[in-house]
Amino acid sequence: FDFLEDRSAGASGKDLINDLSDALLPLGLLLYIWRFRPMYLKKKTSQLESNLAVKNADLVHWKAKANQYIVGLAEIINQQLDDWQLSRAEKEVAMLLLKGFSLRELAKLRGTSERTVRQQATHVYEKAGLSGRAELSAFFLEDLMLPSEIDT
């Protein structure tokens, strides 16, 4: 409406172009938002879904491959715990210690007192000839680490 009023009032061509652009720019933006943005978002979503499907397939493949080694490692750890002649409860405590649970968390998980868990952990260390949790973890994990440059 401003455009028509300015035109009839004899506004310059430059003023009329400015008025026209002031009206067309928001209309163009609304057209983009209404028509083209959803198409862009749909295409982007499709690409992301495709990438996610590929990554999920990779993850399933990796987990299947890694599971073979994890099962083998668990069997070897279990065998070593048997070699140390740990009781069933001590073996359970040892496995949970290796997983990183605190004594308080272990007691809660096992439904026992923290004192009982502490005694069982101490028996694990004594039977294994280790000084504590760090040595227990290192006993099983040290050989899993990639060799350092010092070793080469």
PyMOL commands that place a pseudoatom at each C-alpha (Angstrom):
pseudoatom trace, name=CA, resn=PHE, resi=1, chain=A, elem=C, hetatm=0, pos=[0.000, 0.000, 0.000]
pseudoatom trace, name=CA, resn=ASP, resi=2, chain=A, elem=C, hetatm=0, pos=[2.890, 2.311, 0.794]
pseudoatom trace, name=CA, resn=PHE, resi=3, chain=A, elem=C, hetatm=0, pos=[4.219, 1.603, -2.688]
pseudoatom trace, name=CA, resn=LEU, resi=4, chain=A, elem=C, hetatm=0, pos=[0.951, 2.676, -4.325]
pseudoatom trace, name=CA, resn=GLU, resi=5, chain=A, elem=C, hetatm=0, pos=[0.678, 5.813, -2.186]
pseudoatom trace, name=CA, resn=ASP, resi=6, chain=A, elem=C, hetatm=0, pos=[4.284, 6.792, -2.896]
pseudoatom trace, name=CA, resn=ARG, resi=7, chain=A, elem=C, hetatm=0, pos=[3.764, 6.204, -6.625]
pseudoatom trace, name=CA, resn=SER, resi=8, chain=A, elem=C, hetatm=0, pos=[0.700, 8.397, -6.788]
pseudoatom trace, name=CA, resn=ALA, resi=9, chain=A, elem=C, hetatm=0, pos=[2.534, 11.065, -4.731]
pseudoatom trace, name=CA, resn=GLY, resi=10, chain=A, elem=C, hetatm=0, pos=[5.306, 11.130, -7.347]
pseudoatom trace, name=CA, resn=ALA, resi=11, chain=A, elem=C, hetatm=0, pos=[8.083, 9.328, -5.465]
pseudoatom trace, name=CA, resn=SER, resi=12, chain=A, elem=C, hetatm=0, pos=[11.344, 8.684, -7.265]
pseudoatom trace, name=CA, resn=GLY, resi=13, chain=A, elem=C, hetatm=0, pos=[12.091, 5.350, -8.912]
pseudoatom trace, name=CA, resn=LYS, resi=14, chain=A, elem=C, hetatm=0, pos=[14.712, 4.615, -6.261]
pseudoatom trace, name=CA, resn=ASP, resi=15, chain=A, elem=C, hetatm=0, pos=[12.158, 5.094, -3.461]
pseudoatom trace, name=CA, resn=LEU, resi=16, chain=A, elem=C, hetatm=0, pos=[9.667, 2.874, -5.293]
pseudoatom trace, name=CA, resn=ILE, resi=17, chain=A, elem=C, hetatm=0, pos=[12.296, 0.128, -5.701]
pseudoatom trace, name=CA, resn=ASN, resi=18, chain=A, elem=C, hetatm=0, pos=[13.154, 0.358, -1.999]
pseudoatom trace, name=CA, resn=ASP, resi=19, chain=A, elem=C, hetatm=0, pos=[9.469, 0.049, -1.075]
pseudoatom trace, name=CA, resn=LEU, resi=20, chain=A, elem=C, hetatm=0, pos=[9.056, -2.873, -3.442]
pseudoatom trace, name=CA, resn=SER, resi=21, chain=A, elem=C, hetatm=0, pos=[12.124, -4.662, -2.060]
pseudoatom trace, name=CA, resn=ASP, resi=22, chain=A, elem=C, hetatm=0, pos=[10.889, -4.051, 1.501]
pseudoatom trace, name=CA, resn=ALA, resi=23, chain=A, elem=C, hetatm=0, pos=[7.732, -5.940, 0.576]
pseudoatom trace, name=CA, resn=LEU, resi=24, chain=A, elem=C, hetatm=0, pos=[9.274, -8.683, -1.563]
pseudoatom trace, name=CA, resn=LEU, resi=25, chain=A, elem=C, hetatm=0, pos=[12.108, -9.627, 0.785]
pseudoatom trace, name=CA, resn=PRO, resi=26, chain=A, elem=C, hetatm=0, pos=[9.808, -10.811, 3.611]
pseudoatom trace, name=CA, resn=LEU, resi=27, chain=A, elem=C, hetatm=0, pos=[7.588, -12.546, 1.056]
pseudoatom trace, name=CA, resn=GLY, resi=28, chain=A, elem=C, hetatm=0, pos=[10.627, -14.346, -0.371]
pseudoatom trace, name=CA, resn=LEU, resi=29, chain=A, elem=C, hetatm=0, pos=[11.723, -15.350, 3.119]
pseudoatom trace, name=CA, resn=LEU, resi=30, chain=A, elem=C, hetatm=0, pos=[8.249, -16.672, 3.939]
pseudoatom trace, name=CA, resn=LEU, resi=31, chain=A, elem=C, hetatm=0, pos=[8.210, -18.609, 0.650]
pseudoatom trace, name=CA, resn=TYR, resi=32, chain=A, elem=C, hetatm=0, pos=[11.605, -20.132, 1.515]
pseudoatom trace, name=CA, resn=ILE, resi=33, chain=A, elem=C, hetatm=0, pos=[10.467, -21.079, 5.012]
pseudoatom trace, name=CA, resn=TRP, resi=34, chain=A, elem=C, hetatm=0, pos=[7.158, -22.467, 3.754]
pseudoatom trace, name=CA, resn=ARG, resi=35, chain=A, elem=C, hetatm=0, pos=[8.386, -24.344, 0.682]
pseudoatom trace, name=CA, resn=PHE, resi=36, chain=A, elem=C, hetatm=0, pos=[12.134, -24.904, 0.507]
pseudoatom trace, name=CA, resn=ARG, resi=37, chain=A, elem=C, hetatm=0, pos=[13.220, -25.315, 4.134]
pseudoatom trace, name=CA, resn=PRO, resi=38, chain=A, elem=C, hetatm=0, pos=[11.086, -28.464, 4.680]
pseudoatom trace, name=CA, resn=MET, resi=39, chain=A, elem=C, hetatm=0, pos=[12.554, -29.979, 1.500]
pseudoatom trace, name=CA, resn=TYR, resi=40, chain=A, elem=C, hetatm=0, pos=[16.081, -29.224, 2.715]
pseudoatom trace, name=CA, resn=LEU, resi=41, chain=A, elem=C, hetatm=0, pos=[15.340, -30.649, 6.156]
pseudoatom trace, name=CA, resn=LYS, resi=42, chain=A, elem=C, hetatm=0, pos=[13.794, -33.784, 4.645]
pseudoatom trace, name=CA, resn=LYS, resi=43, chain=A, elem=C, hetatm=0, pos=[16.877, -34.324, 2.464]
pseudoatom trace, name=CA, resn=LYS, resi=44, chain=A, elem=C, hetatm=0, pos=[19.215, -33.692, 5.418]
pseudoatom trace, name=CA, resn=THR, resi=45, chain=A, elem=C, hetatm=0, pos=[17.195, -36.070, 7.624]
pseudoatom trace, name=CA, resn=SER, resi=46, chain=A, elem=C, hetatm=0, pos=[17.360, -38.736, 4.933]
pseudoatom trace, name=CA, resn=GLN, resi=47, chain=A, elem=C, hetatm=0, pos=[21.150, -38.351, 4.721]
pseudoatom trace, name=CA, resn=LEU, resi=48, chain=A, elem=C, hetatm=0, pos=[21.491, -38.565, 8.507]
pseudoatom trace, name=CA, resn=GLU, resi=49, chain=A, elem=C, hetatm=0, pos=[19.281, -41.667, 8.637]
pseudoatom trace, name=CA, resn=SER, resi=50, chain=A, elem=C, hetatm=0, pos=[21.387, -43.274, 5.925]
pseudoatom trace, name=CA, resn=ASN, resi=51, chain=A, elem=C, hetatm=0, pos=[24.617, -42.449, 7.794]
pseudoatom trace, name=CA, resn=LEU, resi=52, chain=A, elem=C, hetatm=0, pos=[23.113, -43.778, 11.013]
pseudoatom trace, name=CA, resn=ALA, resi=53, chain=A, elem=C, hetatm=0, pos=[22.162, -47.056, 9.327]
pseudoatom trace, name=CA, resn=VAL, resi=54, chain=A, elem=C, hetatm=0, pos=[25.744, -47.479, 8.071]
pseudoatom trace, name=CA, resn=LYS, resi=55, chain=A, elem=C, hetatm=0, pos=[27.185, -46.674, 11.513]
pseudoatom trace, name=CA, resn=ASN, resi=56, chain=A, elem=C, hetatm=0, pos=[24.757, -49.072, 13.205]
pseudoatom trace, name=CA, resn=ALA, resi=57, chain=A, elem=C, hetatm=0, pos=[25.779, -51.839, 10.803]
pseudoatom trace, name=CA, resn=ASP, resi=58, chain=A, elem=C, hetatm=0, pos=[29.442, -51.100, 11.581]
pseudoatom trace, name=CA, resn=LEU, resi=59, chain=A, elem=C, hetatm=0, pos=[28.693, -51.190, 15.304]
pseudoatom trace, name=CA, resn=VAL, resi=60, chain=A, elem=C, hetatm=0, pos=[26.894, -54.541, 15.066]
pseudoatom trace, name=CA, resn=HIS, resi=61, chain=A, elem=C, hetatm=0, pos=[29.816, -55.975, 13.090]
pseudoatom trace, name=CA, resn=TRP, resi=62, chain=A, elem=C, hetatm=0, pos=[32.379, -54.604, 15.572]
pseudoatom trace, name=CA, resn=LYS, resi=63, chain=A, elem=C, hetatm=0, pos=[30.437, -55.879, 18.588]
pseudoatom trace, name=CA, resn=ALA, resi=64, chain=A, elem=C, hetatm=0, pos=[30.174, -59.360, 17.090]
pseudoatom trace, name=CA, resn=LYS, resi=65, chain=A, elem=C, hetatm=0, pos=[33.895, -59.410, 16.360]
pseudoatom trace, name=CA, resn=ALA, resi=66, chain=A, elem=C, hetatm=0, pos=[34.841, -57.976, 19.770]
pseudoatom trace, name=CA, resn=ASN, resi=67, chain=A, elem=C, hetatm=0, pos=[32.495, -60.396, 21.560]
pseudoatom trace, name=CA, resn=GLN, resi=68, chain=A, elem=C, hetatm=0, pos=[34.684, -63.329, 20.519]
pseudoatom trace, name=CA, resn=TYR, resi=69, chain=A, elem=C, hetatm=0, pos=[37.647, -61.770, 22.291]
pseudoatom trace, name=CA, resn=ILE, resi=70, chain=A, elem=C, hetatm=0, pos=[35.635, -60.636, 25.302]
pseudoatom trace, name=CA, resn=VAL, resi=71, chain=A, elem=C, hetatm=0, pos=[34.272, -64.134, 25.866]
pseudoatom trace, name=CA, resn=GLY, resi=72, chain=A, elem=C, hetatm=0, pos=[37.782, -65.545, 25.545]
pseudoatom trace, name=CA, resn=LEU, resi=73, chain=A, elem=C, hetatm=0, pos=[39.170, -62.973, 27.972]
pseudoatom trace, name=CA, resn=ALA, resi=74, chain=A, elem=C, hetatm=0, pos=[36.388, -63.672, 30.478]
pseudoatom trace, name=CA, resn=GLU, resi=75, chain=A, elem=C, hetatm=0, pos=[37.174, -67.392, 30.284]
pseudoatom trace, name=CA, resn=ILE, resi=76, chain=A, elem=C, hetatm=0, pos=[40.881, -66.780, 30.886]
pseudoatom trace, name=CA, resn=ILE, resi=77, chain=A, elem=C, hetatm=0, pos=[40.155, -64.467, 33.827]
pseudoatom trace, name=CA, resn=ASN, resi=78, chain=A, elem=C, hetatm=0, pos=[37.762, -67.033, 35.282]
pseudoatom trace, name=CA, resn=GLN, resi=79, chain=A, elem=C, hetatm=0, pos=[40.401, -69.750, 34.894]
pseudoatom trace, name=CA, resn=GLN, resi=80, chain=A, elem=C, hetatm=0, pos=[42.975, -67.604, 36.700]
pseudoatom trace, name=CA, resn=LEU, resi=81, chain=A, elem=C, hetatm=0, pos=[40.520, -66.950, 39.534]
pseudoatom trace, name=CA, resn=ASP, resi=82, chain=A, elem=C, hetatm=0, pos=[40.014, -70.717, 39.784]
pseudoatom trace, name=CA, resn=ASP, resi=83, chain=A, elem=C, hetatm=0, pos=[43.790, -71.204, 39.852]
pseudoatom trace, name=CA, resn=TRP, resi=84, chain=A, elem=C, hetatm=0, pos=[43.951, -68.826, 42.816]
pseudoatom trace, name=CA, resn=GLN, resi=85, chain=A, elem=C, hetatm=0, pos=[41.352, -71.078, 44.487]
pseudoatom trace, name=CA, resn=LEU, resi=86, chain=A, elem=C, hetatm=0, pos=[38.889, -68.284, 45.168]
pseudoatom trace, name=CA, resn=SER, resi=87, chain=A, elem=C, hetatm=0, pos=[35.465, -69.079, 46.566]
pseudoatom trace, name=CA, resn=ARG, resi=88, chain=A, elem=C, hetatm=0, pos=[32.412, -68.289, 44.446]
pseudoatom trace, name=CA, resn=ALA, resi=89, chain=A, elem=C, hetatm=0, pos=[31.812, -65.087, 46.452]
pseudoatom trace, name=CA, resn=GLU, resi=90, chain=A, elem=C, hetatm=0, pos=[35.467, -64.044, 46.151]
pseudoatom trace, name=CA, resn=LYS, resi=91, chain=A, elem=C, hetatm=0, pos=[35.373, -64.648, 42.388]
pseudoatom trace, name=CA, resn=GLU, resi=92, chain=A, elem=C, hetatm=0, pos=[32.285, -62.472, 42.101]
pseudoatom trace, name=CA, resn=VAL, resi=93, chain=A, elem=C, hetatm=0, pos=[33.943, -59.732, 44.139]
pseudoatom trace, name=CA, resn=ALA, resi=94, chain=A, elem=C, hetatm=0, pos=[37.107, -59.986, 42.021]
pseudoatom trace, name=CA, resn=MET, resi=95, chain=A, elem=C, hetatm=0, pos=[35.141, -59.685, 38.766]
pseudoatom trace, name=CA, resn=LEU, resi=96, chain=A, elem=C, hetatm=0, pos=[33.219, -56.675, 40.053]
pseudoatom trace, name=CA, resn=LEU, resi=97, chain=A, elem=C, hetatm=0, pos=[36.445, -55.065, 41.264]
pseudoatom trace, name=CA, resn=LEU, resi=98, chain=A, elem=C, hetatm=0, pos=[37.883, -55.528, 37.778]
pseudoatom trace, name=CA, resn=LYS, resi=99, chain=A, elem=C, hetatm=0, pos=[34.806, -53.807, 36.362]
pseudoatom trace, name=CA, resn=GLY, resi=100, chain=A, elem=C, hetatm=0, pos=[35.590, -50.794, 38.545]
pseudoatom trace, name=CA, resn=PHE, resi=101, chain=A, elem=C, hetatm=0, pos=[32.886, -50.947, 41.205]
pseudoatom trace, name=CA, resn=SER, resi=102, chain=A, elem=C, hetatm=0, pos=[33.660, -49.405, 44.582]
pseudoatom trace, name=CA, resn=LEU, resi=103, chain=A, elem=C, hetatm=0, pos=[33.390, -51.481, 47.761]
pseudoatom trace, name=CA, resn=ARG, resi=104, chain=A, elem=C, hetatm=0, pos=[30.210, -49.601, 48.672]
pseudoatom trace, name=CA, resn=GLU, resi=105, chain=A, elem=C, hetatm=0, pos=[28.695, -50.348, 45.254]
pseudoatom trace, name=CA, resn=LEU, resi=106, chain=A, elem=C, hetatm=0, pos=[29.771, -54.000, 45.543]
pseudoatom trace, name=CA, resn=ALA, resi=107, chain=A, elem=C, hetatm=0, pos=[28.089, -54.341, 48.929]
pseudoatom trace, name=CA, resn=LYS, resi=108, chain=A, elem=C, hetatm=0, pos=[24.892, -52.850, 47.567]
pseudoatom trace, name=CA, resn=LEU, resi=109, chain=A, elem=C, hetatm=0, pos=[24.951, -55.044, 44.450]
pseudoatom trace, name=CA, resn=ARG, resi=110, chain=A, elem=C, hetatm=0, pos=[25.608, -58.203, 46.429]
pseudoatom trace, name=CA, resn=GLY, resi=111, chain=A, elem=C, hetatm=0, pos=[23.255, -57.369, 49.300]
pseudoatom trace, name=CA, resn=THR, resi=112, chain=A, elem=C, hetatm=0, pos=[26.007, -57.639, 51.907]
pseudoatom trace, name=CA, resn=SER, resi=113, chain=A, elem=C, hetatm=0, pos=[27.803, -55.249, 54.196]
pseudoatom trace, name=CA, resn=GLU, resi=114, chain=A, elem=C, hetatm=0, pos=[30.722, -53.176, 53.037]
pseudoatom trace, name=CA, resn=ARG, resi=115, chain=A, elem=C, hetatm=0, pos=[32.834, -54.870, 55.717]
pseudoatom trace, name=CA, resn=THR, resi=116, chain=A, elem=C, hetatm=0, pos=[32.095, -58.318, 54.248]
pseudoatom trace, name=CA, resn=VAL, resi=117, chain=A, elem=C, hetatm=0, pos=[33.025, -57.129, 50.766]
pseudoatom trace, name=CA, resn=ARG, resi=118, chain=A, elem=C, hetatm=0, pos=[36.237, -55.562, 52.099]
pseudoatom trace, name=CA, resn=GLN, resi=119, chain=A, elem=C, hetatm=0, pos=[37.190, -58.899, 53.749]
pseudoatom trace, name=CA, resn=GLN, resi=120, chain=A, elem=C, hetatm=0, pos=[36.436, -60.819, 50.564]
pseudoatom trace, name=CA, resn=ALA, resi=121, chain=A, elem=C, hetatm=0, pos=[38.524, -58.367, 48.528]
pseudoatom trace, name=CA, resn=THR, resi=122, chain=A, elem=C, hetatm=0, pos=[41.378, -58.755, 51.001]
pseudoatom trace, name=CA, resn=HIS, resi=123, chain=A, elem=C, hetatm=0, pos=[41.168, -62.562, 50.638]
pseudoatom trace, name=CA, resn=VAL, resi=124, chain=A, elem=C, hetatm=0, pos=[41.279, -62.176, 46.852]
pseudoatom trace, name=CA, resn=TYR, resi=125, chain=A, elem=C, hetatm=0, pos=[44.451, -60.079, 47.077]
pseudoatom trace, name=CA, resn=GLU, resi=126, chain=A, elem=C, hetatm=0, pos=[46.074, -62.483, 49.565]
pseudoatom trace, name=CA, resn=LYS, resi=127, chain=A, elem=C, hetatm=0, pos=[45.288, -65.620, 47.545]
pseudoatom trace, name=CA, resn=ALA, resi=128, chain=A, elem=C, hetatm=0, pos=[46.508, -63.943, 44.366]
pseudoatom trace, name=CA, resn=GLY, resi=129, chain=A, elem=C, hetatm=0, pos=[49.659, -62.601, 45.996]
pseudoatom trace, name=CA, resn=LEU, resi=130, chain=A, elem=C, hetatm=0, pos=[48.755, -59.048, 45.030]
pseudoatom trace, name=CA, resn=SER, resi=131, chain=A, elem=C, hetatm=0, pos=[48.815, -55.870, 47.093]
pseudoatom trace, name=CA, resn=GLY, resi=132, chain=A, elem=C, hetatm=0, pos=[45.466, -54.402, 46.048]
pseudoatom trace, name=CA, resn=ARG, resi=133, chain=A, elem=C, hetatm=0, pos=[42.998, -53.424, 43.382]
pseudoatom trace, name=CA, resn=ALA, resi=134, chain=A, elem=C, hetatm=0, pos=[45.560, -51.730, 41.135]
pseudoatom trace, name=CA, resn=GLU, resi=135, chain=A, elem=C, hetatm=0, pos=[47.714, -54.859, 40.976]
pseudoatom trace, name=CA, resn=LEU, resi=136, chain=A, elem=C, hetatm=0, pos=[44.635, -57.028, 40.410]
pseudoatom trace, name=CA, resn=SER, resi=137, chain=A, elem=C, hetatm=0, pos=[43.638, -54.895, 37.433]
pseudoatom trace, name=CA, resn=ALA, resi=138, chain=A, elem=C, hetatm=0, pos=[47.188, -54.702, 36.133]
pseudoatom trace, name=CA, resn=PHE, resi=139, chain=A, elem=C, hetatm=0, pos=[47.556, -58.485, 36.384]
pseudoatom trace, name=CA, resn=PHE, resi=140, chain=A, elem=C, hetatm=0, pos=[44.830, -58.951, 33.758]
pseudoatom trace, name=CA, resn=LEU, resi=141, chain=A, elem=C, hetatm=0, pos=[45.064, -55.743, 31.755]
pseudoatom trace, name=CA, resn=GLU, resi=142, chain=A, elem=C, hetatm=0, pos=[48.791, -55.113, 31.432]
pseudoatom trace, name=CA, resn=ASP, resi=143, chain=A, elem=C, hetatm=0, pos=[49.201, -57.417, 28.440]
pseudoatom trace, name=CA, resn=LEU, resi=144, chain=A, elem=C, hetatm=0, pos=[46.187, -55.911, 26.694]
pseudoatom trace, name=CA, resn=MET, resi=145, chain=A, elem=C, hetatm=0, pos=[47.873, -52.530, 26.334]
pseudoatom trace, name=CA, resn=LEU, resi=146, chain=A, elem=C, hetatm=0, pos=[49.589, -51.698, 23.089]
pseudoatom trace, name=CA, resn=PRO, resi=147, chain=A, elem=C, hetatm=0, pos=[53.367, -51.790, 23.432]
pseudoatom trace, name=CA, resn=SER, resi=148, chain=A, elem=C, hetatm=0, pos=[54.915, -48.421, 24.142]
pseudoatom trace, name=CA, resn=GLU, resi=149, chain=A, elem=C, hetatm=0, pos=[57.817, -47.014, 22.198]
pseudoatom trace, name=CA, resn=ILE, resi=150, chain=A, elem=C, hetatm=0, pos=[60.084, -47.871, 25.141]
pseudoatom trace, name=CA, resn=ASP, resi=151, chain=A, elem=C, hetatm=0, pos=[59.327, -51.586, 24.653]
pseudoatom trace, name=CA, resn=THR, resi=152, chain=A, elem=C, hetatm=0, pos=[60.393, -51.508, 21.002]
for i in range(1, 152): cmd.bond("trace and resi %d" % i, "trace and resi %d" % (i + 1))
show_as sticks, trace
zoom trace
